[in-house]
Amino acid sequence: MTLREEYNEFRKGVLAIVVTFDGIMPMPTEDKLYIDWLENTCIDLRSQLERMGQYGTDLLKKAIEEFENIPIADYIKLKNKADKIDFANSYAENKYKVGDIGPSGGYVFYDKGEYTDGWRYLEANKRDAQAKMTWDNAKDIGKYCSNAHNWRLPTKTELNLMYENLHKKGLGGFSWLWYWSSSEYFYNFAWVQYFGNGIQSNYYEDYTSSVRAVRQF
């Protein structure tokens, strides 16, 4: 069901109740109906932002933008309800700091300061993959993760950020082992990092190593 169809169903339901209680409940104006519906929709979608991250923010933006062309005289009233409609700013503004638990239950290990290109933070999964993997298998780590749709193998730079911002501060439950990055070093070799002392090196891609997934939000 499209958002427009959802609104029409909401509208019919409200009007049916008004007719049933004729004389007790006043007939709502069209703009009042729409504002009530959209604010309720925003509340429902906002409640999912913690879990859905930027994807949830994009859904909420779509819910508002899809109705831009509805001719409602008092639409400006809706625009001015910044406390309920300014969803992007309220979600993004000083929401997380490095070391916090992220929306998917992992550890925030990087904050670039603002939302650009659809993300602001990097989150490390709360635990390593259950078994060591070859590099080719590690690149598909996202299919083994839950709680979000965009888990992946960290880059060489991101792997070091996890070491510096989490492991060295006693966060994340990392082992003193070699971890794969997604960054290829040379043909059949990829970058790894040893979480015992932070040194980065390269491994033959058919070797197995530990894996910790990351995601952007």
Residue, then its C-alpha position, 0 to 999 in steps of 0.5 A: m500500500t502506498l503512502r497516499e493509499e494509507y492516508n485515504e484509508f486513515r481519512k475514511g476511518v476518521l470520517a466514519i467515526v465522526v459520522t457514527f458520533d454525529g453531533i458529538m464529534p466535529m467534522p475535521t477539516e481536510d488539512k487537520l486530517y492530513i496533519d494528524w495523519l502525517e504527525n502520527t506517521c512521523i511518530d511511528l517512523r521516528s520510533q524505528l530510527e534507532r534501529m534503522g539508522q539512515y535508512g529510517t531517516d530516508l523513509l521518513k523523508k520520503a513520507i513527507e516529500e511524497f505529499e508535497n503536492i497535496p493542496i492544503a491551505d494550512y500546510i505551512k502549519l505542518k512545516n512549522k512544527a519543527d519539533k515533530i517534523d525536523f526529523a533529520n536534525s533531531y536524529a543527527e545532532n550529537k546523537y552518538k559519541v565514540g565508544d557508545i553502543g550503536p543502533s545495531g548493538g555494536y560499538v560506535f568507533y568513528d564520528k565524522g561530525e556531520y551526515t554526508d553521503g548518507w552516513r555520519y558514524l561507523e559501528a563495529n559489530k559487538r563480536d567477531a565472526q564465529a570462526k576464522m575465514t578466508w578473505d573471499n568468505a570474509k568479504d561476505i560477512g554481511k550475510y552472517c550478521s543480523n540487526a541491520h542490512n549493511w554490515r561489511l568488512p572494514t577497510k584497512t583504515e577502518l580496521n585501525l580506527m577500531y584498534e585505536n578507538l575501541h580495542k586500546k580503550g578496552l572496548g569491543g571484546f577483540s582478541w589479540l589476533w590478526y583481523w582481515s580488512s577489505s583492502e587488497y594489498f596485491y594479487n592474492f594478498a590483502w591487508v590485515q591488522y594484529f590486535g596485539n600491538g596494532i601492526q598492519s601487514n598482508y596475508y595470503e587470501d587463502y589463509t584464515s583470519s579473524v573477522r569483525a564486521v562494520r556498518q555505516f549509519 
